[in-house]
Amino acid sequence: VVEEYNEIARHYRIKETVGSGGFAKVKRAVHLPTGETVAIKIMDKVALGADLPRVKTEIEAMKNLHHHHICRLYQVVETSRKIFMVLEYCSGGELFDYIVQRDRLSEIESRAFFRQIVSAVTYMHYLGYAHRDLKPENLLIDDEQNLKLIDFGLCAKPKGGMSDQLYTCCGSPAYAAPELIAGKSYMGNEADLWSMGVLLYALLNGFLPFDDDNIGMLYRKIKSGKYDTPDWLSSESLILLKQLLQVDPKRRITVDELLNHVWITKEMGVPVEWNSKYQTSVLDDDVVTEMSVHRKVSRETMKAELEKWNYDYLTAAYFLLLKKKTSGRPVRLQ
Ligand SMILES: CN(C)C[C@H]1CC[C@H](N2C(=O)N(C)Cc3cnc4ccc(-c5cc(Cl)c(O)c(Cl)c5)nc4c32)CC1
C-alpha cells in the first residue's frame, strides 16, 4: 500500500486521522514546501463502489466554487486504488459540536454564523449549484471563527440551470424539505432554503424543529411544518423561521429576500455580501514570483502552468502561498 502514498507523501507529512465520513477518512497533514496545515480526504476506489460518482461530483463542484465560506480544494491525487483530496484545514471542527457544547447560541452569535451560511449558499445558487445536504455537521469553523461549507457529494448543478427539477431524494432526513421527502420533483435552491431554516432553528435552540426516532413520524412532522417555539426566541427570529420553514416551496422566502431581511441586517446595518473575496481570475504577482524563482522558470512559463488549474502540486502551492500572504505570513517556499 506504500506506493499508493508516494505521490502524496512527496509534498505532505501526513499526521493523525481527524475524522471519517462514510466512505472517507480525513487526516491532518502539513504541506512541506509552505509549512501550511491541510486536511487530506482519503478514499479507496474499491470501497467507494457505486459512490465513486459522488466523489467526482464533489471534486468537479469544488474546482468551481471559490468562496471564503466554502472549504477550498487545493489538490487532487488519484492513484490506481486511492483518491486523495487536499483541502483547507478547519481547526475549529464542526459547527454541530460547537452548538452542542453551548446548548444553544445567542441571537447575536446565530446571526453572525447564519450570515456566513447565507453568503456561501447564495454564491452557490448564483453559480447554478444546490448543496442539498446543508446541516451543522457540514459547516466547519476555521481558526478565525469563519464557517466553511463542506461535503459537496450530493450537490447538483442541473443541466438547464436552477430552473430544472431535481428528483433524487438525498441528504439527511431531519433537514430535508417536505417536497423532497414527498418524492415530488423539487427545486434544489428551494430545498436548500428549507434546510437553512432547520439550521437557523438548530443555532437558536440547540435542538431540531422536526425530530423523531421513527422515520415515518419524522416525515409526518416535517410535512405538517409545525414546530415548537421556545420563549427565548425573539419575534423577528420567529418571523424569519416561519418564512424559511414554509411547507409550500412557492411561498418560501428566496435568497434575494434573505440577503437584506430585517433579522439578517439587525445590528449589522448591511445586507449579506455573497460575492467571493477570492480573486481567482488574476494570478497574484508575489506568489507567481516566489514560485517561478523557486522552480527556476520564467514568470510567463509559471503563469501558463498555473492557468491550467490542474489541481496538482502547483495549484496547491499557489493557493497555500496565497493563503500565507492573506494571513500576513511570508510568501516563501521551503
Ligand atoms: C461527518 N462528516 C460527514 C465527515 C467529517 C470528516 C472529518 C472532518 N473534519 C473534522 O471532523 N475535524 C474535527 C477536523 C477537520 C479539519 N479540517 C477539515 C477540512 C475539511 C474537511 C472535509 C471533510 C469532508 Cl468529508 C469533505 O467532504 C470536505 Cl469537502 C471537507 N474536514 C475537516 C475536518 C469533518 C467532516
The ligand as an SDF file (V2000), in Angstrom:
LIG
                    3D

 35 39  0  0  0  0  0  0  0  0999 V2000
  -19.1900   13.9890    9.4080 C   0  0  0  0  0  0  0  0  0  0  0  0
  -18.7330   14.3570    8.0640 N   0  0  0  0  0  0  0  0  0  0  0  0
  -19.6170   13.6970    7.0600 C   0  0  0  0  0  0  0  0  0  0  0  0
  -17.3170   13.9770    7.8100 C   0  0  0  0  0  0  0  0  0  0  0  0
  -16.3400   14.7340    8.6810 C   0  0  0  0  0  0  0  0  0  0  0  0
  -14.9410   14.1860    8.4410 C   0  0  0  0  0  0  0  0  0  0  0  0
  -13.9090   14.9330    9.2800 C   0  0  0  0  0  0  0  0  0  0  0  0
  -13.9630   16.4410    9.0740 C   0  0  0  0  0  0  0  0  0  0  0  0
  -13.0680   17.1810    9.9590 N   0  0  0  0  0  0  0  0  0  0  0  0
  -13.2230   17.0010   11.3410 C   0  0  0  0  0  0  0  0  0  0  0  0
  -14.1580   16.2830   11.7770 O   0  0  0  0  0  0  0  0  0  0  0  0
  -12.3790   17.6110   12.2330 N   0  0  0  0  0  0  0  0  0  0  0  0
  -12.5670   17.5130   13.6760 C   0  0  0  0  0  0  0  0  0  0  0  0
  -11.1960   18.3170   11.7850 C   0  0  0  0  0  0  0  0  0  0  0  0
  -11.2740   18.7790   10.3710 C   0  0  0  0  0  0  0  0  0  0  0  0
  -10.4400   19.8210    9.9750 C   0  0  0  0  0  0  0  0  0  0  0  0
  -10.4500   20.2810    8.7160 N   0  0  0  0  0  0  0  0  0  0  0  0
  -11.2580   19.7140    7.7960 C   0  0  0  0  0  0  0  0  0  0  0  0
  -11.2430   20.2110    6.4880 C   0  0  0  0  0  0  0  0  0  0  0  0
  -12.0270   19.6440    5.5380 C   0  0  0  0  0  0  0  0  0  0  0  0
  -12.8450   18.5600    5.8890 C   0  0  0  0  0  0  0  0  0  0  0  0
  -13.7060   17.9410    4.8630 C   0  0  0  0  0  0  0  0  0  0  0  0
  -14.2330   16.6750    5.0840 C   0  0  0  0  0  0  0  0  0  0  0  0
  -15.0610   16.0960    4.1230 C   0  0  0  0  0  0  0  0  0  0  0  0
  -15.7140   14.5260    4.4020 Cl  0  0  0  0  0  0  0  0  0  0  0  0
  -15.3710   16.7700    2.9440 C   0  0  0  0  0  0  0  0  0  0  0  0
  -16.1880   16.2010    2.0190 O   0  0  0  0  0  0  0  0  0  0  0  0
  -14.8400   18.0370    2.7340 C   0  0  0  0  0  0  0  0  0  0  0  0
  -15.2260   18.8920    1.2990 Cl  0  0  0  0  0  0  0  0  0  0  0  0
  -14.0170   18.6420    3.6770 C   0  0  0  0  0  0  0  0  0  0  0  0
  -12.8960   18.0620    7.1550 N   0  0  0  0  0  0  0  0  0  0  0  0
  -12.1370   18.6170    8.1180 C   0  0  0  0  0  0  0  0  0  0  0  0
  -12.1670   18.1650    9.4770 C   0  0  0  0  0  0  0  0  0  0  0  0
  -15.3800   17.0000    9.1680 C   0  0  0  0  0  0  0  0  0  0  0  0
  -16.3840   16.2310    8.3390 C   0  0  0  0  0  0  0  0  0  0  0  0
  1  2  1  0
  2  3  1  0
  2  4  1  0
  4  5  1  0
  5  6  1  0
  5 35  1  0
  6  7  1  0
  7  8  1  0
  8  9  1  0
  8 34  1  0
  9 10  1  0
  9 33  1  0
 10 11  2  0
 10 12  1  0
 12 13  1  0
 12 14  1  0
 14 15  1  0
 15 16  1  0
 15 33  2  0
 16 17  2  0
 17 18  1  0
 18 19  1  0
 18 32  2  0
 19 20  2  0
 20 21  1  0
 21 22  1  0
 21 31  2  0
 22 23  1  0
 22 30  2  0
 23 24  2  0
 24 25  1  0
 24 26  1  0
 26 27  1  0
 26 28  2  0
 28 29  1  0
 28 30  1  0
 31 32  1  0
 32 33  1  0
 34 35  1  0
M  END
$$$$
